[in-house]
Amino acid sequence: MRKSFVKFFLSAFGLGFLPWTPGTWGSLGGLVLVYFISSVPVVDLIVFFILLLVTVTFLTRYFKMMQEKEKDPQFVVMDEVLGILVTFLSLPITWITALIGFVLFRFFDIVKPFGIRRLEKIEGAWGVILDDLVAGLFAHIILTAYIWSGAPVW
């Protein structure tokens, strides 16, 4: 597999190469994906697992090709896409839930409270991905509680 395609995929099809906050660009790309796949039940779960499998495979391959110590390269934002997918799994997408979920995910991804930061120390592809999956899980729990509380979700 060509290194250029692997990098293109891991950058969420180029979003990771945009200037300034590549993680935010990747998260926004993930939000667009969520919008398009959320209307069909179970599709979001299938897409999540396919992207997870491909991302782990490509990250592992990228680290071997580059012969680097397994770090989290800044252009890799497919992990943010996966985190956003976890945030919204099986939840309704409206403008208000999209905004709340996006902000919650970015908060947990940037601040990394509750031990999330320790997950980055895991070597290899899982060290790059797990912190975003857990950030997405925390965002998902809070967003679910918000929706179940009966608050407006227009």
N, CA, C and O of each residue as an XYZ file, in Angstrom:
616
protein
N       0.844     -1.172      0.000
C       0.000      0.000      0.000
C       0.892      1.239      0.000
O       1.915      1.276      0.684
N       0.511      2.219     -0.747
C       1.318      3.422     -0.884
C       1.240      4.298      0.361
O       0.177      4.470      0.957
N       2.387      4.844      0.735
C       2.459      5.709      1.910
C       1.557      6.936      1.753
O       0.952      7.386      2.726
N       1.466      7.474      0.546
C       0.651      8.676      0.335
C      -0.832      8.400      0.589
O      -1.527      9.251      1.143
N      -1.328      7.220      0.191
C      -2.734      6.900      0.446
C      -2.984      6.680      1.933
O      -4.004      7.119      2.466
N      -2.066      6.007      2.596
C      -2.203      5.767      4.039
C      -2.266      7.097      4.773
O      -3.122      7.287      5.637
N      -1.369      8.023      4.439
C      -1.376      9.341      5.088
C      -2.662     10.110      4.774
O      -3.217     10.781      5.643
N      -3.131     10.008      3.526
C      -4.359     10.694      3.125
C      -5.547     10.174      3.921
O      -6.374     10.960      4.384
N      -5.640      8.869      4.084
C      -6.723      8.284      4.875
C      -6.611      8.708      6.341
O      -7.593      9.154      6.934
N      -5.418      8.570      6.925
C      -5.230      8.896      8.342
C      -5.477     10.379      8.636
O      -5.806     10.753      9.761
N      -5.313     11.215      7.603
C      -5.567     12.654      7.771
C      -7.050     12.976      7.567
O      -7.421     14.142      7.436
N      -7.885     11.954      7.540
C      -9.327     12.105      7.276
C      -9.512     12.796      5.933
O     -10.239     13.781      5.803
N      -8.824     12.239      4.937
C      -8.934     12.691      3.554
C      -8.502     14.147      3.389
O      -9.123     14.924      2.663
N      -7.417     14.490      4.086
C      -6.792     15.801      3.933
C      -7.089     16.793      5.040
O      -6.399     17.808      5.136
N      -8.083     16.546      5.879
C      -8.434     17.497      6.935
C      -7.287     17.715      7.915
O      -7.132     18.812      8.452
N      -6.495     16.695      8.149
C      -5.379     16.804      9.088
C      -4.244     17.681      8.586
O      -3.340     18.021      9.349
N      -4.280     18.048      7.319
C      -3.250     18.921      6.761
C      -3.692     20.379      6.720
O      -2.921     21.244      6.302
N      -4.939     20.669      7.153
C      -5.401     22.052      7.205
C      -4.663     22.786      8.322
O      -4.267     22.170      9.312
N      -4.474     24.099      8.172
C      -3.693     24.852      9.166
C      -4.412     24.976     10.508
O      -5.627     24.803     10.608
N      -3.631     25.278     11.521
C      -4.066     25.469     12.896
C      -4.609     24.193     13.475
O      -3.911     23.184     13.377
N      -5.692     24.134     14.022
C      -6.175     23.029     14.841
C      -6.653     21.823     14.020
O      -7.851     21.692     13.771
N      -5.744     20.947     13.599
C      -6.172     19.817     12.772
C      -7.165     18.899     13.477
O      -8.030     18.319     12.820
N      -7.065     18.752     14.791
C      -8.010     17.902     15.522
C      -9.435     18.426     15.433
O     -10.385     17.646     15.362
N      -9.580     19.728     15.436
C     -10.910     20.319     15.298
C     -11.448     20.101     13.894
O     -12.631     19.808     13.724
N     -10.593     20.240     12.884
C     -11.018     19.973     11.504
C     -11.453     18.509     11.351
O     -12.469     18.222     10.717
N     -10.682     17.596     11.933
C     -11.051     16.182     11.878
C     -12.371     15.913     12.579
O     -13.181     15.113     12.110
N     -12.584     16.591     13.715
C     -13.839     16.431     14.451
C     -15.017     16.954     13.636
O     -16.082     16.337     13.612
N     -14.828     18.087     12.969
C     -15.893     18.630     12.116
C     -16.191     17.697     10.948
O     -17.351     17.508     10.581
N     -15.148     17.116     10.366
C     -15.347     16.131      9.303
C     -16.128     14.926      9.808
O     -16.996     14.398      9.113
N     -15.809     14.500     11.022
C     -16.548     13.394     11.631
C     -18.001     13.749     11.866
O     -18.886     12.909     11.702
N     -18.250     14.991     12.249
C     -19.616     15.445     12.484
C     -20.428     15.430     11.182
O     -21.604     15.064     11.184
N     -19.806     15.823     10.093
C     -20.485     15.757      8.792
C     -20.820     14.304      8.449
O     -21.925     14.005      7.994
N     -19.864     13.411      8.670
C     -20.106     11.991      8.436
C     -21.277     11.493      9.280
O     -22.162     10.800      8.777
N     -21.278     11.849     10.566
C     -22.358     11.443     11.479
C     -23.699     11.930     10.950
O     -24.680     11.187     10.970
N     -23.750     13.158     10.482
C     -25.000     13.717      9.960
C     -25.564     12.856      8.832
O     -26.768     12.607      8.775
N     -24.692     12.405      7.940
C     -25.159     11.649      6.782
C     -25.489     10.189      7.088
O     -26.307      9.591      6.389
N     -24.883      9.610      8.100
C     -25.134      8.186      8.356
C     -26.085      7.934      9.514
O     -26.493      6.793      9.730
N     -26.450      8.966     10.265
C     -27.232      8.747     11.484
C     -28.704      8.464     11.222
O     -29.400      7.991     12.120
N     -29.192      8.736     10.031
C     -30.624      8.552      9.793
C     -31.009      7.090      9.561
O     -32.192      6.752      9.585
N     -30.029      6.231      9.338
C     -30.319      4.818      9.113
C     -29.806      4.022     10.317
O     -28.607      4.019     10.592
N     -30.715      3.343     11.036
C     -30.293      2.606     12.234
C     -29.163      1.611     11.946
O     -29.149      0.955     10.904
N     -28.245      1.514     12.860
C     -27.134      0.570     12.880
C     -26.002      0.940     11.908
O     -24.886      0.443     12.058
N     -26.263      1.790     10.932
C     -25.224      2.162      9.972
C     -24.063      2.859     10.673
O     -22.902      2.628     10.334
N     -24.375      3.716     11.655
C     -23.299      4.408     12.363
C     -22.366      3.418     13.073
O     -21.152      3.616     13.107
N     -22.933      2.374     13.627
C     -22.129      1.350     14.303
C     -21.260      0.577     13.310
O     -20.091      0.307     13.585
N     -21.822      0.225     12.173
C     -21.065     -0.488     11.141
C     -19.922      0.383     10.612
O     -18.787     -0.077     10.487
N     -20.234      1.643     10.305
C     -19.204      2.566      9.814
C     -18.116      2.740     10.859
O     -16.931      2.762     10.526
N     -18.510      2.865     12.126
C     -17.522      3.020     13.198
C     -16.544      1.847     13.216
O     -15.331      2.053     13.235
N     -17.061      0.627     13.211
C     -16.177     -0.539     13.300
C     -15.301     -0.705     12.059
O     -14.146     -1.116     12.170
N     -15.830     -0.394     10.901
C     -15.010     -0.456      9.689
C     -13.886      0.577      9.763
O     -12.727      0.255      9.502
N     -14.227      1.817     10.117
C     -13.199      2.867     10.218
C     -12.176      2.545     11.307
O     -10.987      2.816     11.141
N     -12.630      1.972     12.412
C     -11.709      1.597     13.483
C     -10.711      0.550     12.987
O      -9.507      0.689     13.202
N     -11.199     -0.476     12.335
C     -10.335     -1.537     11.818
C      -9.327     -0.987     10.801
O      -8.136     -1.292     10.870
N      -9.808     -0.190      9.876
C      -8.924      0.369      8.848
C      -7.917      1.335      9.478
O      -6.745      1.329      9.104
N      -8.357      2.158     10.421
C      -7.453      3.119     11.055
C      -6.349      2.416     11.838
O      -5.183      2.797     11.727
N      -6.687      1.411     12.619
C      -5.666      0.661     13.364
C      -4.680      0.011     12.389
O      -3.469      0.055     12.605
N      -5.198     -0.587     11.329
C      -4.344     -1.232     10.332
C      -3.417     -0.223      9.661
O      -2.215     -0.463      9.547
N      -3.969      0.901      9.220
C      -3.170      1.905      8.519
C      -2.166      2.592      9.445
O      -1.044      2.879      9.026
N      -2.549      2.859     10.697
C      -1.605      3.467     11.641
C      -0.436      2.526     11.911
O       0.720      2.949     11.942
N      -0.743      1.263     12.104
C       0.311      0.275     12.328
C       1.246      0.228     11.126
O       2.468      0.207     11.276
N       0.666      0.211      9.947
C       1.453      0.193      8.712
C       2.270      1.480      8.557
O       3.428      1.432      8.141
N       1.679      2.613      8.886
C       2.382      3.898      8.780
C       3.609      3.918      9.694
O       4.691      4.329      9.276
N       3.437      3.475     10.936
C       4.562      3.464     11.873
C       5.682      2.552     11.370
O       6.859      2.874     11.531
N       5.328      1.422     10.766
C       6.348      0.518     10.218
C       7.040      1.138      9.011
O       8.259      1.030      8.872
N       6.275      1.785      8.139
C       6.852      2.415      6.953
C       7.806      3.546      7.335
O       8.865      3.710      6.730
N       7.420      4.315      8.339
C       8.219      5.470      8.742
C       9.356      5.065      9.679
O      10.264      5.855      9.938
N       9.304      3.849     10.178
C      10.283      3.345     11.136
C      10.480      4.341     12.279
O      11.602      4.643     12.686
N       9.356      4.836     12.777
C       9.362      5.802     13.872
C       8.936      5.120     15.165
O       8.346      4.040     15.173
N       9.262      5.798     16.245
C       8.656      5.434     17.512
C       7.182      5.795     17.384
O       6.855      6.855     16.850
N       6.303      4.952     17.855
C       4.874      5.180     17.669
C       4.400      6.382     18.469
O       4.101      6.272     19.658
N       4.335      7.541     17.801
C       3.807      8.764     18.392
C       2.516      9.105     17.659
O       2.111      8.400     16.735
N       1.885     10.174     18.072
C       0.650     10.632     17.448
C       0.980     11.789     16.515
O       1.012     12.940     16.949
N       1.228     11.498     15.224
C       1.538     12.588     14.291
C       0.372     13.570     14.208
O      -0.789     13.162     14.245
N       0.675     14.849     14.096
C      -0.359     15.884     14.127
C      -1.350     15.758     12.971
O      -2.522     16.097     13.135
N      -0.916     15.285     11.822
C      -1.819     15.185     10.679
C      -2.829     14.053     10.833
O      -3.836     14.036     10.124
N      -2.589     13.112     11.737
C      -3.517     11.990     11.935
C      -4.718     12.502     12.727
O      -4.615     12.809     13.915
N      -5.863     12.586     12.039
C      -7.090     13.049     12.692
C      -8.231     12.041     12.539
O      -9.356     12.311     12.958
N      -7.948     10.897     11.947
C      -8.989      9.877     11.856
C      -9.392      9.419     13.256
O     -10.510      8.936     13.441
N      -8.516      9.557     14.234
C      -8.882      9.226     15.610
C      -9.957     10.187     16.134
O     -10.823      9.780     16.909
N      -9.906     11.455     15.718
C     -10.957     12.403     16.099
C     -12.280     12.034     15.422
O     -13.342     12.137     16.036
N     -12.216     11.608     14.172
C     -13.427     11.160     13.474
C     -14.061     10.003     14.256
O     -15.275      9.978     14.461
N     -13.243      9.058     14.685
C     -13.754      7.924     15.460
C     -14.344      8.391     16.794
O     -15.385      7.890     17.219
N     -13.691      9.335     17.447
C     -14.202      9.854     18.716
C     -15.555     10.537     18.561
O     -16.434     10.380     19.408
N     -15.720     11.292     17.481
C     -17.007     11.932     17.213
C     -18.077     10.873     16.914
O     -19.226     11.009     17.335
N     -17.699      9.837     16.197
C     -18.662      8.761     15.943
C     -19.135      8.134     17.249
O     -20.325      7.861     17.407
N     -18.223      7.903     18.184
C     -18.606      7.358     19.493
C     -19.533      8.333     20.213
O     -20.507      7.914     20.838
N     -19.241      9.611     20.133
C     -20.060     10.627     20.801
C     -21.527     10.518     20.396
O     -22.419     10.660     21.232
N     -21.775     10.265     19.114
C     -23.141     10.308     18.595
C     -23.760      8.945     18.291
O     -24.856      8.885     17.733
N     -23.086      7.850     18.644
C     -23.628      6.523     18.326
C     -25.058      6.381     18.834
O     -25.327      6.531     20.026
N     -25.964      6.092     17.915
C     -27.378      5.816     18.211
C     -28.119      6.976     18.865
O     -29.138      6.759     19.522
N     -27.631      8.199     18.699
C     -28.313      9.371     19.254
C     -28.879     10.209     18.121
O     -28.358     10.189     17.006
N     -29.946     10.945     18.407
C     -30.526     11.808     17.365
C     -29.604     13.003     17.088
O     -29.007     13.572     18.001
N     -29.506     13.363     15.817
C     -28.670     14.494     15.427
C     -29.571     15.664     15.045
O     -30.301     15.613     14.055
N     -29.503     16.695     15.838
C     -30.164     17.961     15.535
C     -29.088     19.032     15.665
O     -27.962     18.730     16.061
N     -29.412     20.253     15.344
C     -28.376     21.283     15.448
C     -27.911     21.446     16.895
O     -26.737     21.727     17.139
N     -28.810     21.275     17.845
C     -28.428     21.469     19.247
C     -27.616     20.279     19.782
O     -26.637     20.477     20.502
N     -28.015     19.047     19.436
C     -27.221     17.900     19.894
C     -25.860     17.876     19.201
O     -24.860     17.479     19.799
N     -25.825     18.306     17.931
C     -24.542     18.371     17.211
C     -23.599     19.361     17.895
O     -22.419     19.071     18.090
N     -24.119     20.512     18.250
C     -23.288     21.532     18.909
C     -22.811     21.058     20.282
O     -21.630     21.171     20.607
N     -23.732     20.530     21.080
C     -23.364     20.077     22.427
C     -22.381     18.913     22.352
O     -21.371     18.912     23.056
N     -22.661     17.932     21.516
C     -21.768     16.780     21.389
C     -20.390     17.171     20.892
O     -19.385     16.670     21.394
N     -20.330     18.061     19.912
C     -19.051     18.525     19.369
C     -18.227     19.209     20.458
O     -17.047     18.906     20.631
N     -18.851     20.129     21.190
C     -18.143     20.859     22.248
C     -17.692     19.904     23.355
O     -16.565     20.001     23.840
N     -18.561     18.992     23.749
C     -18.186     18.017     24.783
C     -17.011     17.163     24.326
O     -16.058     16.966     25.080
N     -17.069     16.654     23.093
C     -15.973     15.822     22.611
C     -14.664     16.605     22.564
O     -13.635     16.111     23.025
N     -14.688     17.818     22.015
C     -13.452     18.604     21.927
C     -12.920     18.907     23.332
O     -11.708     18.896     23.545
N     -13.810     19.175     24.288
C     -13.373     19.413     25.667
C     -12.623     18.202     26.207
O     -11.493     18.326     26.680
N     -13.247     17.042     26.135
C     -12.610     15.835     26.674
C     -11.357     15.459     25.889
O     -10.405     14.937     26.469
N     -11.338     15.712     24.596
C     -10.166     15.392     23.772
C      -8.994     16.312     24.074
O      -7.842     15.876     24.060
N      -9.274     17.574     24.346
C      -8.200     18.540     24.603
C      -7.738     18.481     26.058
O      -6.539     18.400     26.322
N      -8.673     18.520     26.994
C      -8.330     18.566     28.427
C      -7.861     17.206     28.933
O      -6.964     17.129     29.772
N      -8.461     16.141     28.428
C      -8.124     14.760     28.788
C      -8.196     14.503     30.303
O      -7.216     14.068     30.906
N      -9.357     14.772     30.911
C      -9.501     14.510     32.357
C      -9.729     13.025     32.636
O      -9.837     12.214     31.716
N      -9.799     12.691     33.911
C     -10.161     11.344     34.369
C      -9.245     10.248     33.822
O      -9.704      9.139     33.551
N      -7.982     10.543     33.662
C      -7.035      9.526     33.231
C      -6.951      9.298     31.732
O      -6.233      8.402     31.288
N      -7.665     10.084     30.947
C      -7.615      9.907     29.488
C      -6.186     10.097     28.980
O      -5.757      9.390     28.068
N      -5.457     11.032     29.555
C      -4.089     11.328     29.098
C      -3.183     10.089     29.203
O      -2.293      9.898     28.375
N      -3.410      9.266     30.205
C      -2.572      8.058     30.366
C      -2.691      7.096     29.187
O      -1.767      6.333     28.908
N      -3.812      7.134     28.509
C      -4.014      6.235     27.364
C      -3.064      6.559     26.215
O      -2.745      5.683     25.411
N      -2.611      7.804     26.129
C      -1.677      8.197     25.075
C      -0.327      7.504     25.229
O       0.439      7.427     24.269
N      -0.032      7.007     26.404
C       1.255      6.352     26.657
C       1.304      4.920     26.119
O       2.375      4.319     26.042
N       0.156      4.384     25.751
C       0.121      3.046     25.158
C       0.825      3.109     23.804
O       0.602      4.036     23.026
N       1.659      2.139     23.531
C       2.418      2.159     22.280
C       1.568      1.726     21.100
O       0.614      0.961     21.246
N       1.924      2.218     19.953
C       1.305      1.796     18.706
C       0.013      2.519     18.394
O      -0.299      3.563     18.965
N      -0.725      1.934     17.474
C      -1.948      2.548     16.975
C      -2.975      2.776     18.081
O      -3.660      3.799     18.091
N      -3.085      1.831     19.008
C      -4.086      1.971     20.071
C      -3.790      3.153     20.976
O      -4.720      3.751     21.517
N      -2.524      3.508     21.156
C      -2.181      4.682     21.950
C      -2.630      5.973     21.302
O      -2.907      6.955     21.990
N      -2.704      5.975     19.985
C      -3.174      7.146     19.244
C      -4.697      7.237     19.307
O      -5.251      8.334     19.380
N      -5.365      6.105     19.278
C      -6.815      6.069     19.114
C      -7.593      6.051     20.431
O      -8.635      6.699     20.535
N      -7.112      5.329     21.428
C      -7.907      5.096     22.642
C      -8.317      6.365     23.380
O      -9.438      6.445     23.883
N      -7.433      7.357     23.456
C      -7.807      8.575     24.181
C      -9.003      9.258     23.523
O      -9.851      9.824     24.214
N      -9.076      9.210     22.190
C     -10.212      9.817     21.485
C     -11.481      8.997     21.655
O     -12.573      9.555     21.763
N     -11.345      7.684     21.678
C     -12.525      6.840     21.898
C     -13.106      7.075     23.288
O     -14.325      7.148     23.447
N     -12.243      7.193     24.291
C     -12.725      7.427     25.656
C     -13.288      8.842     25.794
O     -14.290      9.043     26.479
N     -12.650      9.824     25.148
C     -13.208     11.187     25.141
C     -14.599     11.166     24.513
O     -15.516     11.819     25.010
N     -14.754     10.422     23.431
C     -16.062     10.277     22.795
C     -17.062      9.575     23.697
O     -18.243      9.923     23.707
N     -16.599      8.595     24.449
C     -17.481      7.880     25.370
C     -17.998      8.810     26.474
O     -19.188      8.800     26.791
N     -17.100      9.611     27.056
C     -17.542     10.580     28.083
C     -18.537     11.573     27.489
O     -19.557     11.873     28.111
N     -18.253     12.084     26.296
C     -19.168     13.016     25.638
C     -20.509     12.341     25.360
O     -21.565     12.953     25.520
N     -20.459     11.073     24.942
C     -21.684     10.310     24.657
C     -22.540     10.165     25.919
O     -23.757     10.342     25.866
N     -21.927      9.853     27.019
C     -22.669      9.673     28.278
C     -23.372     10.969     28.678
O     -24.546     10.953     29.048
N     -22.661     12.082     28.605
C     -23.255     13.366     28.999
C     -24.339     13.781     28.006
O     -25.395     14.265     28.413
N     -24.091     13.599     26.715
C     -25.084     13.955     25.706
C     -26.338     13.086     25.850
O     -27.456     13.577     25.693
N     -26.155     11.816     26.144
C     -27.300     10.920     26.367
C     -28.104     11.386     27.573
O     -29.334     11.411     27.521
N     -27.431     11.752     28.652
C     -28.125     12.249     29.846
C     -28.892     13.537     29.524
O     -30.011     13.737     29.996
N     -28.287     14.393     28.730
C     -28.960     15.631     28.324
C     -30.241     15.311     27.547
O     -31.297     15.883     27.817
N     -30.137     14.402     26.590
C     -31.298     14.050     25.775
C     -32.378     13.387     26.629
O     -33.559     13.705     26.487
N     -31.989     12.474     27.507
C     -32.953     11.769     28.360
C     -33.591     12.690     29.391
O     -34.675     12.405     29.899
N     -32.917     13.794     29.699
C     -33.445     14.719     30.706
C     -34.695     15.461     30.209
O     -35.406     16.098     30.986
N     -34.940     15.363     28.922
C     -36.093     16.059     28.357
C     -35.783     17.483     27.927
O     -36.684     18.241     27.569
N     -34.503     17.846     27.964
C     -34.099     19.179     27.519
C     -34.371     19.309     26.013
O     -34.462     18.305     25.307
N     -34.497     20.536     25.534
C     -34.797     20.701     24.107
C     -33.692     20.156     23.209
O     -32.507     20.386     23.452
N     -34.096     19.431     22.170
C     -33.118     18.886     21.207
C     -33.510     19.234     19.776
O     -32.994     18.614     18.846
N     -34.371     20.167     19.568
C     -34.916     20.545     18.262
C     -34.127     19.937     17.173
O     -34.435     20.141     15.998
